[in-house]
Amino acid sequence: MIQQVSLGRILIRLSLLVFVATSLAFAQKPIVRIGVALDGPSEFSDEVAATFEREISIILEDEFNVQVPSESRLTADWTLQGVKRVVDELLADAGVDMVLALGFISSDVVSRLGALPKPVFAPYVGEPLVQGIPEKTLARPMSPPEDQQEYT
């Protein structure tokens, strides 16, 4: 016996299917909040920070909703003590998921802290061995795939 399905039931099922598909397509990506530590005030530092923020957002846009709240963009006063204060504040802030240390002083400070409570990107380390930065804290470059070893 062929069961007669009403137009209303078909529309309800189609609506549910469209709703579920739309919900999955627009599922929110996890939010990653980045705190930025600047060594001191300058237009150049602001431009560098904006560039890093933009590039990180572009790189992570498929997987994460990257946010850099203005209250998590802290500028020190060009002193070691000021930079330590800013870095400590960002590392302790529960509203910050990752710290971007944009300066030679802040990069040096975080590289000497040992175990960190959250990921920190510190791109401005000049000569780590001369600076006395423990080698175990340094990032290692990736090795090329075995089939490309001859090109290195």
N, C-alpha and C positions, 0 to 999 in steps of 0.2 A: 504494500500500500504506500503510495506516494504521499508524503506529508506536505501539507500546504503551509508555506511560511509567509507570514504577512509582510507587507512592505515596511511596516513600522519596525518589526524585529530586525529586518535587514539593515534599515537605517541606523538603528541603535547599535548593532554590531559593527557596522562600518564606522560610526562615530567613535566608538570605544577604540577601535583599531587605529584610527587617525590620531586620537588623543594619546594613546600609548606611544605610537611612533614619534609624534611631535615631542612628547615629554622626553623620550630618550635622545632625540636629536638635539634638544636644547638643554640637556642636563648640565647643571652648573659644574664648571671645572673647579678643582680645589683652589682656594685662595692662598697665595704666598705673599706675605708682607715682608718687604725688605727695609731694613734700617740702614742708613748711610752715615758713616763717620767721616767727616772732613777735618783735615788738620787745622785749617784756619780759613777765615773769610777771604775770598777773592773771586773775581769774575771767571778766571780760568778754572778754579775748582768747581764752580757752579756749572760751567759748560761740560767739564769732564763728567761730573755726576749725571747730568742730563743725558749725555751720550751713553754711559754705562747703563742707566736705567732703561733707556729706549732699546738698546741692543739686547739686554737681558729679557725684556718683555717680548721682543720679536722671537728670540730663540725658544722661549718657553710658552708662547701663546697657544700652541696646539694642546698643551697638557695642563697649563695653569693660568689662573687669573692673577697676574702679577700686580701688586699694589705697592707704592712707595708713599706712605702717608707723610704729609708735611711735618707732622709732629715727630716723625721718626727719622728726619733728616737733620742731624745734629752737626754743628760746626764748632770746633774747639778754638783755642786762641793762639795757636802756633807753639804752645809749650807742651812739654812731655806730660806734665800734670793735667793740663786741660784735655789733652787727647786721651789719656787714661780714663778720666772722668766720663768723657763721651762714649768711649768703647764700653766701659763697665755698665753705663746706663742702658745701652742698646742690648748688651748681652743679658741683662737682668729683666728687660722688658718682655713680658709675656705676649704682648701684641706684635712682636717682631719675630719672624721665623728664620731669617737669615740676615747677616750683617755684611755690608759692603764697606771695607776699610779703604777709602780713597785718599791715600797720601803715604809718603815715606814714613812719617812718624807713626801713623795708625797701623800701617802694615807691619812695621817693626814691633809695635806694642803687642798686637794679636799673635804674632809668630812666637812670642816669648811666654805666652800665657799657659802653655801646656794644653791639658784637656779643656775643650770648649763646650759650652752647653748647647750650642747650635752651630750650623754651618757658617763659616766666615770666608769671604773671598777677599784676599789681600794681594792685589796685583803689583804693588810697588816695593818689592824687596830688591835692593840693588845688588850687593855682594853678600849673600847669606853667611858664608864662612868668615869673611872679614868682619861682618857685623856680629859674629858670635851667635847666630841663630842656630839652634839645634837642628842638625841635618834631618832627624826623624820627623820634624814638623813640615818639611818642604814637600810640595807636590812633586810627583814623578811624571815625566812625559810618558805617553803611551808608546808601547813598542809597535812598530809596523807589523801588519800581518806577515806570516811566514813567507808567503808567495811574493812579498815585496822587499824582503831583506836585502836583496842585491842592490836596491836603489838607495840604501842608506849609507 
